[in-house]
Amino acid sequence: MSAKAFVMVKVEPAATRKVVEQLKKPSGAVVYEVLGSYDIVLDIEADTQEDLTAVLRNSVRTQVGVTDTVTCICF
């Protein structure tokens, strides 16, 4: 069974483009740069919940410039 989540990401203003480019790398995420309370919305899909959690911990939250995330796990 696959796992899917939408992640809203806030970043430091000067870091937005760099974070977008880094998040497009092999995390399996579709990356949208948006306007509003958040700067980026990710559509992430992984094989398992554990894989999804690993992507969030290791590829999203650790990016330099990321200041906040909100994750909505889909079922």
Secondary structure in CASP SS format (residue, H / E / C, confidence):
PFRMAT SS
TARGET T0000
AUTHOR 0000-0000-0000
METHOD secondary structure of the structure
MODEL  1
M C 1.00
S C 1.00
A E 1.00
K E 1.00
A E 1.00
F E 1.00
V E 1.00
M E 1.00
V E 1.00
K E 1.00
V E 1.00
E C 1.00
P H 1.00
A H 1.00
A H 1.00
T H 1.00
R H 1.00
K H 1.00
V H 1.00
V H 1.00
E H 1.00
Q H 1.00
L H 1.00
K C 1.00
K C 1.00
P C 1.00
S C 1.00
G C 1.00
A E 1.00
V E 1.00
V E 1.00
Y E 1.00
E E 1.00
V C 1.00
L C 1.00
G C 1.00
S C 1.00
Y C 1.00
D C 1.00
I E 1.00
V E 1.00
L E 1.00
D E 1.00
I E 1.00
E E 1.00
A E 1.00
D C 1.00
T C 1.00
Q H 1.00
E H 1.00
D H 1.00
L H 1.00
T H 1.00
A H 1.00
V H 1.00
L H 1.00
R H 1.00
N H 1.00
S H 1.00
V H 1.00
R C 1.00
T C 1.00
Q C 1.00
V C 1.00
G C 1.00
V E 1.00
T E 1.00
D E 1.00
T E 1.00
V E 1.00
T E 1.00
C E 1.00
I E 1.00
C E 1.00
F C 1.00
END
